[in-house]
Amino acid sequence: MIYRILGYLFFWVSIAYSQDYVEILKKNKPVREECNSLKMLEGFKPSQETSLGRYGGWTKKKYRATGFFHTSYIKDHWWIIDPEGYAFISMGINSVNSSIAGPDSPPTPGNRAWGEKVVGDLKAQGFNTAGSWSAARVISALDQPMPYCLRWNVFTSYRNERKKKYPSTEEPMVISPFDPEFGEFCNRHLAKAKATSQDPWLLGHFSDNELSLQEKGIVQRYLNHPPDDPNHIAAHKFMNAQGRKKPTREDNHQFLKLVVETHYRKIHDALEAHDPNHMFLGTRFHGRALDSPAIFEAAGKYADIISVNYYHRWTPEQDRITQWSELANKPILITEWYAMAEDSGLPVNQFGAGFAVKTQKDRAKFYEHFTLGLLKNKSCVGWHWFKYQDGRNNAGVIDEQGQPHKALWDKMKNLNTQAYPLKEFFEIQQ
């Protein structure tokens, strides 16, 4: 109960706070705050060499090995534990793919050569994870692969099937976990997870990306469906149990909790049936959903990690990340964030939610500053930058010709290769 009360207070304050940052973002200003850097850390001495295991874990910290990635809460810190039992911080890049090796491409001699080069380059920069939308089949088939993630698009795939039975029920910002057919769909759709169930290089499964989970008005959105629609039936049953017709703020909170819990439970059960070895990484919460304690309370019952696409923040909010973790009783993985620079020649405010800055050096400063903040947090177990290659905007670490953005690329290596010593440095300070 105390977490819920504190959660309400914290999240309502954060809503107002986030509005200020959205306005700052729209103004396309350059680096606007002092940036923390390795050079500013008094008492920290960079390590000349950090001993890593096969999967990228830190051999200095050894725990229970299961042969697969899992999480553990150790001395008031959350960690990912790699298959060998070593402490692991997931330092990743999203969309590690190309025109010859897309997210669904099978391995071939041609894209194998591409994969060997790209994975080798990323490892040399200290990265250890290929995040969402990556060429997972190609990467996992390499002689020297790297940990990778899978994403299943569960609800968007189900939505197309749902239209056949409930053709008049299109309602924005609504998912449909209450449908009697949804559980069986999850079981069929995720049966393909069995193919990688024995692969130790698989970090885990994302089921969806950025679902519409806004708390305000959620009961009414479900009631707006026809009376025979499962969404309406679930909301009507819920309101009958409350003994009133008009939803209150608490009703919206509790119903959102029921929606998320039902969605996560059915996906968890299907994954457990077909791949009990790997982690369920969640649905990559974003936007207004992050202002609702309900989603963290509910998701934590079934997810192994809470994934968050974390935008509109120049500096990680320590209290907020910790609060997310405490509500869910699970660690937090930041699965999207980035900055784009004007000197790339690409649009900076037309596409995407990343920060607009002046130069590639500013992007590099942002990476160092932001990751130092994440390393300080006891609940954060890693980050995945969005993304590998520029496209419509300057979100990538390489340009459209395949050349690294050198200032960012070099800064990433400097930080990533010191991530484990930095984590220990901050632990001692705390």
SELUMKOL-224758 format. One record per residue (C-alpha): x, y negated, z; residue in three letters. Coordinates in Angstrom, 2 decimals, always signed. Layout:
<fidos>
+---------+---------+---------+------+
!       u !       v !       w ! resn !
+---------+---------+---------+------+
!       X !       Y !       Z !  ALA !
...
+---------+---------+---------+------+
</fidos>
This chain:
<fidos>
+---------+---------+---------+------+
!       u !       v !       w ! resn !
+---------+---------+---------+------+
!   +0.00 !   +0.00 !   +0.00 !  MET !
!   +2.78 !   -2.43 !   +0.86 !  ILE !
!   +4.36 !   -1.89 !   -2.60 !  TYR !
!   +1.06 !   -2.67 !   -4.26 !  ARG !
!   +0.62 !   -5.91 !   -2.33 !  ILE !
!   +4.19 !   -6.98 !   -3.03 !  LEU !
!   +3.76 !   -5.92 !   -6.62 !  GLY !
!   +0.72 !   -8.14 !   -7.10 !  TYR !
!   +2.54 !  -11.15 !   -5.67 !  LEU !
!   +5.68 !  -10.54 !   -7.68 !  PHE !
!   +3.98 !   -9.89 !  -10.99 !  PHE !
!   +1.67 !  -12.91 !  -10.79 !  TRP !
!   +4.68 !  -15.11 !  -10.18 !  VAL !
!   +6.50 !  -13.47 !  -13.08 !  SER !
!   +3.64 !  -14.25 !  -15.47 !  ILE !
!   +4.07 !  -17.98 !  -14.92 !  ALA !
!   +7.85 !  -17.61 !  -15.05 !  TYR !
!   +7.73 !  -15.76 !  -18.37 !  SER !
!   +5.75 !  -18.57 !  -20.00 !  GLN !
!   +8.65 !  -20.98 !  -19.44 !  ASP !
!  +11.03 !  -18.61 !  -21.19 !  TYR !
!   +8.70 !  -18.07 !  -24.13 !  VAL !
!   +8.63 !  -21.83 !  -24.68 !  GLU !
!  +12.44 !  -22.00 !  -24.45 !  ILE !
!  +12.69 !  -19.21 !  -27.01 !  LEU !
!  +10.44 !  -21.02 !  -29.47 !  LYS !
!  +12.71 !  -24.07 !  -29.40 !  LYS !
!  +15.63 !  -22.06 !  -30.86 !  ASN !
!  +18.25 !  -23.48 !  -28.54 !  LYS !
!  +21.87 !  -22.28 !  -28.34 !  PRO !
!  +23.31 !  -20.54 !  -25.30 !  VAL !
!  +21.45 !  -22.33 !  -22.55 !  ARG !
!  +22.84 !  -20.97 !  -19.33 !  GLU !
!  +26.25 !  -20.25 !  -17.94 !  GLU !
!  +27.22 !  -16.72 !  -18.91 !  CYS !
!  +28.82 !  -14.25 !  -16.54 !  ASN !
!  +31.89 !  -12.52 !  -17.94 !  SER !
!  +34.51 !   -9.97 !  -16.94 !  LEU !
!  +37.00 !  -12.78 !  -16.45 !  LYS !
!  +34.72 !  -14.41 !  -13.87 !  MET !
!  +34.53 !  -11.30 !  -11.65 !  LEU !
!  +36.83 !  -12.07 !   -8.76 !  GLU !
!  +38.55 !   -8.93 !   -7.54 !  GLY !
!  +37.70 !   -6.73 !  -10.52 !  PHE !
!  +40.69 !   -5.12 !  -12.22 !  LYS !
!  +39.89 !   -3.57 !  -15.61 !  PRO !
!  +40.72 !   +0.10 !  -15.87 !  SER !
!  +43.28 !   +1.08 !  -18.49 !  GLN !
!  +41.58 !   +4.41 !  -19.09 !  GLU !
!  +38.27 !   +5.86 !  -17.88 !  THR !
!  +38.09 !   +9.66 !  -17.92 !  SER !
!  +34.95 !  +10.82 !  -19.75 !  LEU !
!  +33.45 !  +14.24 !  -20.22 !  GLY !
!  +32.25 !  +15.79 !  -23.44 !  ARG !
!  +28.91 !  +13.98 !  -23.38 !  TYR !
!  +30.25 !  +10.62 !  -22.25 !  GLY !
!  +29.71 !  +10.99 !  -18.50 !  GLY !
!  +32.19 !   +9.73 !  -15.92 !  TRP !
!  +34.31 !  +12.59 !  -14.59 !  THR !
!  +35.04 !  +10.69 !  -11.38 !  LYS !
!  +31.48 !  +11.34 !  -10.19 !  LYS !
!  +30.46 !  +15.01 !  -10.39 !  LYS !
!  +27.05 !  +16.30 !   -9.34 !  TYR !
!  +24.79 !  +19.28 !  -10.04 !  ARG !
!  +25.03 !  +20.42 !  -13.65 !  ALA !
!  +21.95 !  +21.88 !  -15.36 !  THR !
!  +23.21 !  +22.05 !  -18.93 !  GLY !
!  +20.88 !  +19.19 !  -19.89 !  PHE !
!  +20.50 !  +15.50 !  -19.10 !  PHE !
!  +18.49 !  +14.72 !  -15.97 !  HIS !
!  +18.24 !  +11.99 !  -13.33 !  THR !
!  +19.19 !  +11.88 !   -9.68 !  SER !
!  +18.87 !   +9.38 !   -6.84 !  TYR !
!  +22.23 !   +9.31 !   -5.06 !  ILE !
!  +23.13 !   +7.03 !   -2.15 !  LYS !
!  +20.42 !   +4.45 !   -3.04 !  ASP !
!  +21.46 !   +4.39 !   -6.74 !  HIS !
!  +19.73 !   +6.02 !   -9.69 !  TRP !
!  +21.92 !   +7.87 !  -12.17 !  TRP !
!  +21.49 !   +9.89 !  -15.32 !  ILE !
!  +23.46 !  +13.11 !  -14.93 !  ILE !
!  +24.91 !  +14.58 !  -18.12 !  ASP !
!  +24.84 !  +18.31 !  -18.99 !  PRO !
!  +28.23 !  +18.85 !  -17.33 !  GLU !
!  +27.07 !  +17.18 !  -14.12 !  GLY !
!  +28.87 !  +13.86 !  -14.58 !  TYR !
!  +27.32 !  +10.46 !  -13.84 !  ALA !
!  +26.13 !   +8.89 !  -17.08 !  PHE !
!  +25.14 !   +5.36 !  -18.10 !  ILE !
!  +23.25 !   +5.41 !  -21.40 !  SER !
!  +24.90 !   +2.75 !  -23.57 !  MET !
!  +23.08 !   +2.98 !  -26.85 !  GLY !
!  +22.12 !   +1.44 !  -30.14 !  ILE !
!  +18.66 !   +1.78 !  -31.70 !  ASN !
!  +18.06 !   +2.62 !  -35.37 !  SER !
!  +21.42 !   +4.26 !  -36.06 !  VAL !
!  +20.41 !   +5.13 !  -39.60 !  ASN !
!  +20.91 !   +4.03 !  -43.22 !  SER !
!  +19.46 !   +4.41 !  -46.69 !  SER !
!  +21.15 !   +7.81 !  -46.98 !  ILE !
!  +20.36 !   +8.96 !  -43.45 !  ALA !
!  +16.92 !   +7.87 !  -42.31 !  GLY !
!  +15.24 !   +8.79 !  -39.00 !  PRO !
!  +13.72 !  +11.96 !  -40.49 !  ASP !
!  +16.51 !  +12.92 !  -42.89 !  SER !
!  +17.82 !  +16.51 !  -42.75 !  PRO !
!  +21.60 !  +16.93 !  -42.60 !  PRO !
!  +23.33 !  +17.13 !  -45.99 !  THR !
!  +27.01 !  +16.95 !  -47.01 !  PRO !
!  +26.53 !  +13.31 !  -48.03 !  GLY !
!  +24.88 !  +12.03 !  -44.89 !  ASN !
!  +27.10 !  +14.23 !  -42.75 !  ARG !
!  +30.09 !  +12.17 !  -43.88 !  ALA !
!  +28.10 !   +9.02 !  -43.06 !  TRP !
!  +27.24 !  +10.42 !  -39.61 !  GLY !
!  +30.83 !  +11.34 !  -38.77 !  GLU !
!  +32.04 !   +7.84 !  -39.57 !  LYS !
!  +29.24 !   +5.98 !  -37.80 !  VAL !
!  +29.27 !   +8.13 !  -34.66 !  VAL !
!  +33.05 !   +7.87 !  -34.53 !  GLY !
!  +32.85 !   +4.07 !  -34.83 !  ASP !
!  +30.22 !   +3.80 !  -32.12 !  LEU !
!  +32.14 !   +6.02 !  -29.72 !  LYS !
!  +35.25 !   +3.92 !  -30.31 !  ALA !
!  +33.24 !   +0.91 !  -29.12 !  GLN !
!  +32.23 !   +2.72 !  -25.95 !  GLY !
!  +28.68 !   +3.60 !  -26.99 !  PHE !
!  +27.40 !   +7.02 !  -26.02 !  ASN !
!  +23.76 !   +7.18 !  -27.18 !  THR !
!  +21.87 !   +6.97 !  -30.47 !  ALA !
!  +18.58 !   +5.39 !  -29.42 !  GLY !
!  +15.10 !   +5.42 !  -30.92 !  SER !
!  +14.63 !   +5.49 !  -34.72 !  TRP !
!  +18.10 !   +6.97 !  -35.25 !  SER !
!  +19.02 !   +9.69 !  -37.75 !  ALA !
!  +18.73 !  +12.32 !  -35.04 !  ALA !
!  +18.85 !  +15.40 !  -37.24 !  ARG !
!  +22.01 !  +14.20 !  -38.94 !  VAL !
!  +23.73 !  +13.09 !  -35.75 !  ILE !
!  +22.87 !  +16.24 !  -33.79 !  SER !
!  +24.27 !  +18.48 !  -36.56 !  ALA !
!  +27.77 !  +16.96 !  -36.46 !  LEU !
!  +30.73 !  +18.88 !  -35.08 !  ASP !
!  +31.23 !  +15.98 !  -32.66 !  GLN !
!  +27.72 !  +14.56 !  -32.11 !  PRO !
!  +26.61 !  +12.00 !  -29.56 !  MET !
!  +23.62 !  +12.06 !  -27.21 !  PRO !
!  +20.47 !  +11.08 !  -29.08 !  TYR !
!  +16.78 !  +10.42 !  -28.48 !  CYS !
!  +13.60 !  +11.54 !  -30.24 !  LEU !
!  +10.42 !   +9.51 !  -30.67 !  ARG !
!   +7.11 !  +11.19 !  -31.47 !  TRP !
!   +4.57 !   +8.41 !  -32.19 !  ASN !
!   +1.96 !  +10.43 !  -30.34 !  VAL !
!   -0.88 !   +7.95 !  -30.19 !  PHE !
!   -0.39 !   +6.33 !  -33.60 !  THR !
!   -0.42 !   +9.82 !  -35.13 !  SER !
!   -3.51 !  +10.78 !  -33.15 !  TYR !
!   -5.31 !   +7.55 !  -34.05 !  ARG !
!   -5.48 !   +8.58 !  -37.70 !  ASN !
!   -7.01 !  +11.89 !  -36.70 !  GLU !
!   -9.43 !  +10.20 !  -34.28 !  ARG !
!  -10.98 !   +8.08 !  -37.04 !  LYS !
!  -12.42 !  +11.21 !  -38.60 !  LYS !
!  -14.62 !  +11.87 !  -35.57 !  LYS !
!  -15.06 !   +8.38 !  -34.13 !  TYR !
!  -15.06 !   +6.24 !  -37.30 !  PRO !
!  -16.74 !   +3.14 !  -35.82 !  SER !
!  -14.72 !   +2.79 !  -32.66 !  THR !
!  -11.79 !   +0.64 !  -33.72 !  GLU !
!  -11.06 !   -1.63 !  -30.76 !  GLU !
!   -7.79 !   -3.54 !  -30.46 !  PRO !
!   -5.56 !   -2.89 !  -27.46 !  MET !
!   -7.07 !   +0.50 !  -26.66 !  VAL !
!   -5.56 !   +3.98 !  -26.53 !  ILE !
!   -7.76 !   +7.05 !  -26.18 !  SER !
!   -6.38 !   +9.57 !  -23.69 !  PRO !
!   -9.90 !  +10.49 !  -22.51 !  PHE !
!  -10.86 !  +12.14 !  -25.82 !  ASP !
!  -11.42 !  +15.88 !  -25.30 !  PRO !
!   -9.34 !  +16.43 !  -28.43 !  GLU !
!   -6.32 !  +14.44 !  -27.28 !  PHE !
!   -4.74 !  +17.09 !  -25.05 !  GLY !
!   -4.89 !  +19.72 !  -27.77 !  GLU !
!   -3.51 !  +17.24 !  -30.28 !  PHE !
!   -0.53 !  +16.57 !  -27.97 !  CYS !
!   +0.06 !  +20.29 !  -27.70 !  ASN !
!   +0.06 !  +20.71 !  -31.49 !  ARG !
!   +2.01 !  +17.55 !  -32.25 !  HIS !
!   +4.72 !  +18.20 !  -29.67 !  LEU !
!   +5.11 !  +21.88 !  -30.51 !  ALA !
!   +7.93 !  +20.71 !  -32.80 !  LYS !
!   +9.89 !  +19.74 !  -29.67 !  ALA !
!  +10.66 !  +23.43 !  -29.20 !  LYS !
!  +13.19 !  +23.19 !  -32.06 !  ALA !
!  +15.55 !  +21.05 !  -29.93 !  THR !
!  +14.66 !  +22.45 !  -26.52 !  SER !
!  +18.06 !  +24.13 !  -26.16 !  GLN !
!  +20.15 !  +21.23 !  -27.46 !  ASP !
!  +22.29 !  +19.74 !  -24.66 !  PRO !
!  +22.96 !  +16.60 !  -26.75 !  TRP !
!  +19.32 !  +15.50 !  -26.62 !  LEU !
!  +18.86 !  +12.80 !  -23.96 !  LEU !
!  +15.08 !  +13.01 !  -24.03 !  GLY !
!  +11.76 !  +12.20 !  -25.69 !  HIS !
!  +10.02 !   +8.87 !  -26.23 !  PHE !
!   +6.36 !   +9.62 !  -26.90 !  SER !
!   +5.37 !   +6.18 !  -28.23 !  ASP !
!   +6.51 !   +2.59 !  -28.65 !  ASN !
!   +4.90 !   -0.54 !  -27.18 !  GLU !
!   +1.38 !   +0.71 !  -26.61 !  LEU !
!   -1.34 !   -1.87 !  -25.99 !  SER !
!   -1.73 !   -1.71 !  -22.21 !  LEU !
!   -2.81 !   -5.19 !  -21.15 !  GLN !
!   -4.58 !   -5.06 !  -17.79 !  GLU !
!   -6.82 !   -8.11 !  -18.10 !  LYS !
!  -10.26 !   -7.12 !  -19.40 !  GLY !
!   -9.33 !   -3.48 !  -19.99 !  ILE !
!  -12.54 !   -2.03 !  -18.55 !  VAL !
!  -14.68 !   -4.15 !  -20.84 !  GLN !
!  -12.60 !   -3.21 !  -23.89 !  ARG !
!  -13.39 !   +0.44 !  -23.22 !  TYR !
!  -17.05 !   -0.33 !  -22.52 !  LEU !
!  -17.23 !   -2.06 !  -25.90 !  ASN !
!  -17.13 !   +1.32 !  -27.62 !  HIS !
!  -20.42 !   +3.05 !  -28.56 !  PRO !
!  -22.14 !   +4.86 !  -25.66 !  PRO !
!  -21.23 !   +8.32 !  -26.98 !  ASP !
!  -17.52 !   +7.47 !  -27.43 !  ASP !
!  -15.18 !   +9.05 !  -24.83 !  PRO !
!  -13.60 !   +5.64 !  -24.16 !  ASN !
!  -16.98 !   +4.16 !  -23.22 !  HIS !
!  -17.96 !   +7.25 !  -21.25 !  ILE !
!  -14.75 !   +7.12 !  -19.18 !  ALA !
!  -15.17 !   +3.41 !  -18.39 !  ALA !
!  -18.87 !   +3.81 !  -17.61 !  HIS !
!  -18.14 !   +6.72 !  -15.26 !  LYS !
!  -15.42 !   +4.70 !  -13.58 !  PHE !
!  -17.70 !   +1.68 !  -13.02 !  MET !
!  -20.49 !   +3.88 !  -11.70 !  ASN !
!  -18.05 !   +5.21 !   -9.12 !  ALA !
!  -17.31 !   +1.62 !   -8.07 !  GLN !
!  -21.02 !   +0.94 !   -7.64 !  GLY !
!  -21.13 !   -2.20 !   -9.82 !  ARG !
!  -21.57 !   -3.25 !  -13.44 !  LYS !
!  -19.19 !   -6.20 !  -13.71 !  LYS !
!  -15.48 !   -5.24 !  -13.43 !  PRO !
!  -13.30 !   -7.04 !  -10.90 !  THR !
!   -9.56 !   -7.64 !  -11.13 !  ARG !
!   -9.00 !   -4.62 !   -8.90 !  GLU !
!  -11.22 !   -2.53 !  -11.18 !  ASP !
!   -9.06 !   -3.47 !  -14.17 !  ASN !
!   -5.95 !   -2.57 !  -12.19 !  HIS !
!   -7.29 !   +0.83 !  -11.18 !  GLN !
!   -8.72 !   +1.65 !  -14.59 !  PHE !
!   -5.45 !   +0.77 !  -16.35 !  LEU !
!   -3.74 !   +3.07 !  -13.89 !  LYS !
!   -6.19 !   +5.83 !  -14.85 !  LEU !
!   -5.62 !   +5.22 !  -18.59 !  VAL !
!   -1.82 !   +5.39 !  -18.30 !  VAL !
!   -1.85 !   +8.33 !  -15.92 !  GLU !
!   -4.13 !  +10.33 !  -18.22 !  THR !
!   -2.05 !   +9.52 !  -21.31 !  HIS !
!   +1.23 !  +10.39 !  -19.63 !  TYR !
!   -0.12 !  +13.56 !  -18.01 !  ARG !
!   -1.33 !  +15.08 !  -21.26 !  LYS !
!   +1.93 !  +14.27 !  -23.05 !  ILE !
!   +4.00 !  +15.53 !  -20.11 !  HIS !
!   +2.08 !  +18.81 !  -20.04 !  ASP !
!   +2.62 !  +19.35 !  -23.77 !  ALA !
!   +6.33 !  +18.58 !  -23.54 !  LEU !
!   +6.64 !  +20.85 !  -20.52 !  GLU !
!   +5.06 !  +23.67 !  -22.50 !  ALA !
!   +7.39 !  +23.32 !  -25.48 !  HIS !
!  +10.54 !  +21.75 !  -24.04 !  ASP !
!  +10.89 !  +21.97 !  -20.25 !  PRO !
!  +14.61 !  +21.18 !  -20.44 !  ASN !
!  +14.60 !  +17.54 !  -21.52 !  HIS !
!  +13.44 !  +14.28 !  -20.04 !  MET !
!  +10.22 !  +12.46 !  -20.88 !  PHE !
!  +11.42 !   +8.89 !  -21.48 !  LEU !
!   +7.98 !   +7.28 !  -21.66 !  GLY !
!   +6.40 !   +4.78 !  -24.04 !  THR !
!   +8.74 !   +1.76 !  -24.00 !  ARG !
!   +6.62 !   -0.73 !  -22.07 !  PHE !
!   +6.73 !   -4.34 !  -23.23 !  HIS !
!   +5.11 !   -7.76 !  -23.06 !  GLY !
!   +2.11 !   -8.29 !  -20.79 !  ARG !
!   +2.18 !   -4.66 !  -19.71 !  ALA !
!   +5.29 !   -5.48 !  -17.66 !  LEU !
!   +3.17 !   -7.77 !  -15.49 !  ASP !
!   +0.98 !   -4.85 !  -14.31 !  SER !
!   +2.14 !   -2.75 !  -11.38 !  PRO !
!   -0.49 !   -0.18 !  -12.39 !  ALA !
!   +1.46 !   +1.09 !  -15.38 !  ILE !
!   +4.56 !   +1.78 !  -13.33 !  PHE !
!   +2.60 !   +3.46 !  -10.54 !  GLU !
!   +0.88 !   +5.73 !  -13.07 !  ALA !
!   +3.76 !   +6.46 !  -15.45 !  ALA !
!   +6.10 !   +7.37 !  -12.61 !  GLY !
!   +4.01 !  +10.43 !  -11.82 !  LYS !
!   +4.93 !  +12.09 !  -15.10 !  TYR !
!   +7.88 !  +10.32 !  -16.77 !  ALA !
!  +11.49 !  +11.06 !  -15.83 !  ASP !
!  +12.62 !   +7.55 !  -16.81 !  ILE !
!  +10.65 !   +4.34 !  -17.26 !  ILE !
!  +11.63 !   +2.75 !  -20.58 !  SER !
!  +11.25 !   -1.01 !  -20.97 !  VAL !
!  +11.68 !   -3.24 !  -24.02 !  ASN !
!  +12.93 !   -6.30 !  -22.17 !  TYR !
!  +12.63 !   -9.62 !  -24.00 !  TYR !
!  +12.43 !  -13.35 !  -23.16 !  HIS !
!  +15.00 !  -13.10 !  -20.39 !  ARG !
!  +18.51 !  -14.50 !  -20.67 !  TRP !
!  +19.46 !  -12.97 !  -17.32 !  THR !
!  +18.11 !   -9.63 !  -16.00 !  PRO !
!  +15.76 !  -10.22 !  -13.07 !  GLU !
!  +17.16 !   -8.05 !  -10.31 !  GLN !
!  +14.08 !   -8.10 !   -8.11 !  ASP !
!  +11.75 !   -7.40 !  -11.00 !  ARG !
!  +13.70 !   -4.39 !  -12.30 !  ILE !
!  +13.97 !   -3.03 !   -8.77 !  THR !
!  +10.23 !   -3.52 !   -8.27 !  GLN !
!   +9.44 !   -1.58 !  -11.44 !  TRP !
!  +11.59 !   +1.28 !  -10.20 !  SER !
!  +10.10 !   +1.27 !   -6.71 !  GLU !
!   +6.54 !   +1.28 !   -8.05 !  LEU !
!   +7.32 !   +4.26 !  -10.28 !  ALA !
!   +9.89 !   +5.94 !   -8.03 !  ASN !
!  +11.92 !   +6.47 !  -11.19 !  LYS !
!  +14.95 !   +4.79 !  -12.82 !  PRO !
!  +14.68 !   +2.09 !  -15.49 !  ILE !
!  +16.20 !   +2.28 !  -18.99 !  LEU !
!  +16.23 !   -0.95 !  -21.02 !  ILE !
!  +15.38 !   +0.28 !  -24.51 !  THR !
!  +15.27 !   -2.95 !  -26.55 !  GLU !
!  +16.92 !   -6.37 !  -26.26 !  TRP !
!  +19.09 !   -8.51 !  -28.51 !  TYR !
!  +20.04 !  -11.97 !  -29.72 !  ALA !
!  +20.25 !  -13.23 !  -33.31 !  MET !
!  +22.55 !  -15.99 !  -34.57 !  ALA !
!  +22.00 !  -18.84 !  -37.00 !  GLU !
!  +25.43 !  -18.37 !  -38.58 !  ASP !
!  +24.29 !  -15.02 !  -40.02 !  SER !
!  +22.26 !  -16.84 !  -42.66 !  GLY !
!  +19.23 !  -14.71 !  -41.77 !  LEU !
!  +15.96 !  -15.98 !  -40.23 !  PRO !
!  +16.17 !  -16.35 !  -36.45 !  VAL !
!  +12.60 !  -17.13 !  -35.47 !  ASN !
!  +10.47 !  -15.49 !  -38.15 !  GLN !
!  +10.92 !  -11.85 !  -37.18 !  PHE !
!  +11.47 !  -10.16 !  -33.83 !  GLY !
!  +11.50 !  -11.19 !  -30.20 !  ALA !
!  +15.24 !  -11.56 !  -29.55 !  GLY !
!  +16.89 !  -14.79 !  -28.46 !  PHE !
!  +17.94 !  -17.24 !  -31.16 !  ALA !
!  +21.48 !  -18.57 !  -30.67 !  VAL !
!  +23.96 !  -20.51 !  -32.77 !  LYS !
!  +26.84 !  -18.13 !  -33.42 !  THR !
!  +28.03 !  -14.54 !  -33.27 !  GLN !
!  +30.22 !  -15.57 !  -30.33 !  LYS !
!  +27.05 !  -16.59 !  -28.51 !  ASP !
!  +25.57 !  -13.16 !  -29.20 !  ARG !
!  +28.74 !  -11.63 !  -27.76 !  ALA !
!  +28.47 !  -13.76 !  -24.62 !  LYS !
!  +24.85 !  -12.72 !  -24.22 !  PHE !
!  +25.74 !   -9.02 !  -24.47 !  TYR !
!  +28.41 !   -9.29 !  -21.80 !  GLU !
!  +26.29 !  -11.47 !  -19.52 !  HIS !
!  +23.17 !   -9.32 !  -19.78 !  PHE !
!  +24.87 !   -5.95 !  -19.35 !  THR !
!  +26.77 !   -7.17 !  -16.31 !  LEU !
!  +23.40 !   -8.01 !  -14.79 !  GLY !
!  +22.06 !   -4.55 !  -15.59 !  LEU !
!  +25.13 !   -2.86 !  -14.10 !  LEU !
!  +24.52 !   -4.70 !  -10.85 !  LYS !
!  +21.08 !   -3.17 !  -10.52 !  ASN !
!  +20.83 !   +0.08 !   -8.57 !  LYS !
!  +17.77 !   +1.21 !  -10.54 !  SER !
!  +18.98 !   +0.65 !  -14.11 !  CYS !
!  +20.56 !   +3.66 !  -15.83 !  VAL !
!  +21.44 !   +2.08 !  -19.16 !  GLY !
!  +20.57 !   -0.04 !  -22.16 !  TRP !
!  +19.91 !   +0.36 !  -25.88 !  HIS !
!  +20.62 !   -2.68 !  -28.07 !  TRP !
!  +18.22 !   -3.36 !  -30.92 !  PHE !
!  +19.61 !   -2.48 !  -33.44 !  LYS !
!  +22.41 !   -0.94 !  -35.59 !  TYR !
!  +22.21 !   -2.86 !  -38.91 !  GLN !
!  +20.80 !   -6.25 !  -39.87 !  ASP !
!  +17.62 !   -6.25 !  -41.87 !  GLY !
!  +15.05 !   -9.00 !  -41.89 !  ARG !
!  +16.98 !  -10.73 !  -39.13 !  ASN !
!  +20.34 !  -10.67 !  -37.37 !  ASN !
!  +19.50 !   -8.02 !  -34.78 !  ALA !
!  +22.20 !   -5.61 !  -35.89 !  GLY !
!  +25.75 !   -4.98 !  -34.76 !  VAL !
!  +26.75 !   -4.62 !  -38.43 !  ILE !
!  +25.65 !   -6.78 !  -41.36 !  ASP !
!  +23.77 !   -5.74 !  -44.48 !  GLU !
!  +27.07 !   -4.83 !  -46.17 !  GLN !
!  +28.00 !   -2.51 !  -43.32 !  GLY !
!  +30.63 !   -4.75 !  -41.76 !  GLN !
!  +30.66 !   -5.27 !  -37.97 !  PRO !
!  +29.89 !   -8.68 !  -36.52 !  HIS !
!  +33.39 !   -8.86 !  -35.11 !  LYS !
!  +32.86 !  -11.16 !  -32.11 !  ALA !
!  +29.91 !   -9.08 !  -30.90 !  LEU !
!  +31.55 !   -5.76 !  -31.83 !  TRP !
!  +34.73 !   -6.55 !  -29.89 !  ASP !
!  +32.86 !   -7.81 !  -26.83 !  LYS !
!  +30.72 !   -4.69 !  -26.78 !  MET !
!  +33.84 !   -2.53 !  -26.67 !  LYS !
!  +35.40 !   -4.59 !  -23.88 !  ASN !
!  +32.30 !   -4.27 !  -21.73 !  LEU !
!  +31.28 !   -0.69 !  -22.56 !  ASN !
!  +34.70 !   +0.78 !  -21.85 !  THR !
!  +34.64 !   -0.85 !  -18.40 !  GLN !
!  +31.02 !   +0.04 !  -17.58 !  ALA !
!  +31.78 !   +2.86 !  -15.12 !  TYR !
!  +34.50 !   +0.98 !  -13.19 !  PRO !
!  +32.18 !   -2.04 !  -13.15 !  LEU !
!  +29.36 !   +0.05 !  -11.72 !  LYS !
!  +31.68 !   +1.22 !   -8.94 !  GLU !
!  +32.88 !   -2.36 !   -8.35 !  PHE !
!  +29.30 !   -3.59 !   -7.88 !  PHE !
!  +28.44 !   -0.59 !   -5.68 !  GLU !
!  +31.27 !   -1.47 !   -3.31 !  ILE !
!  +30.16 !   -5.10 !   -3.22 !  GLN !
!  +26.60 !   -4.11 !   -2.37 !  GLN !
+---------+---------+---------+------+
</fidos>
